[in-house]
Amino acid sequence: MTCTVIPAATLALAATPLDTDQVVSGDPRVAALDVLGAQGLTIGIWEHTPGVSTDVEGDEVFVVLAGRATVVVEGGPTLELGPGDIGMVEAEARTTWTVHETLRKVYVVAGPVRPG
């Protein structure tokens, strides 16, 4: 049995460049680290600096550790995110992330994780 603690709020993450067609405004930067991938799930940490970008989501549940963002889901709700919030997005949801303060989250994705 492996037991460990991961400092998710402060752990250094690897830069994962956004495609230029994903950037709507500003100069957002994204970084991530996959912590565990097993049995069709990926658990990781993701960070997005201030700016606006788009994405196509996987089936994901996440907990916001720090920062603030507004996420508009095409054809769906607008999510206001802050520390302690749990968010859920469905696979193939098209989203626009407006990050007001650098956002860091821990995520669990069912199926393969898409970069960015």
N, C-alpha and C positions, 0 to 999 in steps of 0.2 A: 504494500500500500504506500502511495506517495502522498505526503501532506506538505503543503507549502503556503507561504503568504506572499502575495505579489503586491508591491506598493503602487497600485493602479493610478493614484493621484499624482505621483512624482516620477514614475518610471520613464526613462528615455525611450522615445519611439522613433522608428525609421520613417524618413520622408517617403511619401507615396504621391508623386506628382499627379495633379489633376490634368486631364486632357484639356487643351485650350478651349474646346467647344463646350466644356462643362462650366467654365468661368463666365459668370454673368456680369459681375462688377467687382472692383477692388482687386486685391492681390492675395486671395485666400491660399493658404498652405494646408496640406493635409499630411498627417503622420499616423502610423498605425503599428500595432504589434499583435499578431495572432499568438495567443497564450496556449490554446489547446484546440486540437482538431481531432474529434473521435466520434464514431457512430453517427455520422451525418450532421454533426453540430460543429460550429467553430465559435470559440469564445476569444474575445480580444479586447484591445483598448484602441480607441480612435480619437483623434484630435483634429479640429478645424479652426484655423485662425479667422479673424474678422474678414468679412467679404461675403459674396453671394455666389453660390454654385448650384448646379443641378446634378441629379443622380437618378439611377433606376435601382430600386431597392431589392434586397432579398427578403425572405421571411425573417424578420428580426425583432427581438426584444432588447431594449437597452436601458441603462440607468445612467443619468447625467451626473457626473462627479463635480464638474465646474463649468462656469460660463453660462451664456444665454444665447438662445437662437429662436427664430421663427421658421417653422417648416411648413410650406404650403404643399399639400398633396393634390396633384392634378385630379379634378373630379371628386375631391374628398375634403376632409377638414383642414384647418390651419392649426398647427400645434405650437404652443408657446412653451419653450423648454427652459428649465433652470435646474440648479443643483437639487438632487434628490428625486427628480421626476423620472418616472418609468414611461418609456415610449414604446409603441408597437407600430410596425409598418409591414404591409403585406408584400410578398414577392411581386415584382413587376410594377409596383407603384412608382410613378414618376414624381419626383420631389424637387423643390427649390429650397435650399438652405440659406437663410439670411442669418449669418452669425454676427451677433452684436458684441460679444465678449468671447474670447477663445473658449471653445466648447470641447470638453473631454468626456467621453462616455465609455462604459464597459458594455460590450454587446454580445449577444448570442444569436447566431444565424443558423437556420436550418438549411442544409444544402451547401453548395459551394459559395464562398465569399467572392464578391466582385471587387477588384481593386478600386480604390478611390472611394 
